Amino acid sequence: MLSNSCRYGIRAVIYLASQPSDLKVGIKQISSDLDLPTPFLAKILQQLAKQKILSSSKGPHGGFSLLKDAKNITLLDIVNTIDGSDTFTTCVMYKGTCEGVGEERKVCPLHDDYEKTRNQLITLFGNRSIYDLVLKAEIPVSFTI
């Protein structure tokens, strides 16, 4: 359901949330620690920086860090930034939304069932903060709460 970009972005934000808040982590360190391709990850993290989820600075002491408190970043923020809100409106069977299938403009056969699941996912992603995920993953939290 989520793109590789989105999954990588989620992992990277969780990783950054587990670092001291005053530490800038370089892209090579993040990609090495998470075993993710550096150029691809760099593009993802720049997207998150443009949307004011991450802070990015260049130079020898540059890198990435959270711009917001991990308690105030939800999975939905990351999904919407990387994959877009279309993730929750796109038809699972056809291109586009279920509302526009065929000449009769009928919904797809899975629309009603998937709508319930889609709404549950939106609620789950909107209510789950990065901080919650750091705690649940039992990653040592280095920043002050």
Contacts in CASP RR format, 6 or more apart in sequence:
PFRMAT RR
TARGET T0000
AUTHOR 0000-0000-0000
METHOD contacts of the structure
MODEL  1
MLSNSCRYGIRAVIYLASQPSDLKVGIKQISSDLDLPTPFLAKILQQLAK
QKILSSSKGPHGGFSLLKDAKNITLLDIVNTIDGSDTFTTCVMYKGTCEG
VGEERKVCPLHDDYEKTRNQLITLFGNRSIYDLVLKAEIPVSFTI
1 87 0 8 1.000
1 121 0 8 1.000
2 10 0 8 1.000
2 79 0 8 1.000
2 83 0 8 1.000
2 87 0 8 1.000
3 82 0 8 1.000
3 83 0 8 1.000
5 40 0 8 1.000
5 43 0 8 1.000
5 44 0 8 1.000
5 82 0 8 1.000
5 83 0 8 1.000
6 78 0 8 1.000
6 79 0 8 1.000
6 82 0 8 1.000
6 83 0 8 1.000
6 87 0 8 1.000
8 34 0 8 1.000
8 36 0 8 1.000
8 40 0 8 1.000
8 41 0 8 1.000
8 44 0 8 1.000
9 41 0 8 1.000
9 44 0 8 1.000
9 45 0 8 1.000
9 48 0 8 1.000
9 78 0 8 1.000
9 82 0 8 1.000
10 75 0 8 1.000
10 78 0 8 1.000
10 133 0 8 1.000
11 34 0 8 1.000
11 36 0 8 1.000
12 30 0 8 1.000
12 34 0 8 1.000
12 36 0 8 1.000
12 41 0 8 1.000
12 44 0 8 1.000
12 45 0 8 1.000
12 48 0 8 1.000
12 64 0 8 1.000
13 48 0 8 1.000
13 53 0 8 1.000
13 54 0 8 1.000
13 66 0 8 1.000
13 73 0 8 1.000
13 78 0 8 1.000
13 130 0 8 1.000
14 130 0 8 1.000
14 133 0 8 1.000
14 134 0 8 1.000
14 137 0 8 1.000
14 139 0 8 1.000
15 25 0 8 1.000
15 30 0 8 1.000
15 33 0 8 1.000
15 34 0 8 1.000
15 139 0 8 1.000
16 25 0 8 1.000
16 30 0 8 1.000
16 54 0 8 1.000
16 64 0 8 1.000
16 65 0 8 1.000
16 66 0 8 1.000
17 66 0 8 1.000
17 70 0 8 1.000
17 73 0 8 1.000
17 130 0 8 1.000
17 131 0 8 1.000
17 133 0 8 1.000
17 134 0 8 1.000
17 141 0 8 1.000
17 143 0 8 1.000
18 134 0 8 1.000
18 139 0 8 1.000
18 140 0 8 1.000
18 141 0 8 1.000
18 142 0 8 1.000
18 143 0 8 1.000
19 25 0 8 1.000
19 65 0 8 1.000
19 142 0 8 1.000
19 143 0 8 1.000
20 142 0 8 1.000
20 143 0 8 1.000
21 65 0 8 1.000
21 66 0 8 1.000
21 143 0 8 1.000
21 144 0 8 1.000
22 65 0 8 1.000
23 65 0 8 1.000
23 142 0 8 1.000
24 55 0 8 1.000
24 57 0 8 1.000
24 61 0 8 1.000
24 62 0 8 1.000
24 63 0 8 1.000
24 64 0 8 1.000
24 65 0 8 1.000
25 63 0 8 1.000
25 64 0 8 1.000
25 65 0 8 1.000
26 62 0 8 1.000
26 63 0 8 1.000
26 64 0 8 1.000
27 38 0 8 1.000
27 41 0 8 1.000
27 42 0 8 1.000
27 45 0 8 1.000
27 63 0 8 1.000
27 64 0 8 1.000
28 38 0 8 1.000
30 36 0 8 1.000
30 41 0 8 1.000
30 45 0 8 1.000
30 64 0 8 1.000
31 37 0 8 1.000
31 38 0 8 1.000
31 41 0 8 1.000
34 41 0 8 1.000
44 82 0 8 1.000
45 54 0 8 1.000
45 56 0 8 1.000
45 64 0 8 1.000
46 56 0 8 1.000
47 81 0 8 1.000
47 82 0 8 1.000
48 54 0 8 1.000
48 78 0 8 1.000
48 81 0 8 1.000
48 82 0 8 1.000
49 55 0 8 1.000
49 56 0 8 1.000
49 64 0 8 1.000
49 67 0 8 1.000
51 77 0 8 1.000
51 81 0 8 1.000
52 67 0 8 1.000
52 68 0 8 1.000
53 66 0 8 1.000
53 67 0 8 1.000
53 68 0 8 1.000
53 73 0 8 1.000
53 77 0 8 1.000
53 78 0 8 1.000
53 81 0 8 1.000
54 64 0 8 1.000
54 65 0 8 1.000
54 66 0 8 1.000
54 67 0 8 1.000
55 64 0 8 1.000
55 65 0 8 1.000
55 66 0 8 1.000
55 67 0 8 1.000
56 63 0 8 1.000
56 64 0 8 1.000
57 63 0 8 1.000
66 73 0 8 1.000
66 130 0 8 1.000
69 131 0 8 1.000
70 129 0 8 1.000
70 130 0 8 1.000
70 131 0 8 1.000
70 134 0 8 1.000
70 143 0 8 1.000
71 129 0 8 1.000
71 130 0 8 1.000
71 131 0 8 1.000
72 129 0 8 1.000
73 129 0 8 1.000
73 130 0 8 1.000
73 131 0 8 1.000
74 125 0 8 1.000
74 126 0 8 1.000
74 127 0 8 1.000
74 128 0 8 1.000
74 129 0 8 1.000
74 130 0 8 1.000
75 124 0 8 1.000
75 125 0 8 1.000
75 126 0 8 1.000
75 128 0 8 1.000
75 129 0 8 1.000
75 130 0 8 1.000
75 133 0 8 1.000
76 122 0 8 1.000
76 125 0 8 1.000
76 126 0 8 1.000
77 126 0 8 1.000
78 130 0 8 1.000
79 87 0 8 1.000
79 125 0 8 1.000
80 87 0 8 1.000
88 118 0 8 1.000
88 121 0 8 1.000
88 122 0 8 1.000
89 97 0 8 1.000
89 118 0 8 1.000
90 96 0 8 1.000
90 97 0 8 1.000
91 97 0 8 1.000
91 98 0 8 1.000
91 101 0 8 1.000
91 108 0 8 1.000
91 110 0 8 1.000
91 111 0 8 1.000
92 108 0 8 1.000
92 110 0 8 1.000
92 114 0 8 1.000
93 101 0 8 1.000
93 108 0 8 1.000
93 109 0 8 1.000
93 110 0 8 1.000
94 101 0 8 1.000
94 108 0 8 1.000
98 107 0 8 1.000
98 108 0 8 1.000
98 110 0 8 1.000
98 111 0 8 1.000
98 114 0 8 1.000
99 105 0 8 1.000
99 107 0 8 1.000
100 106 0 8 1.000
100 107 0 8 1.000
101 107 0 8 1.000
101 108 0 8 1.000
134 141 0 8 1.000
135 141 0 8 1.000
END
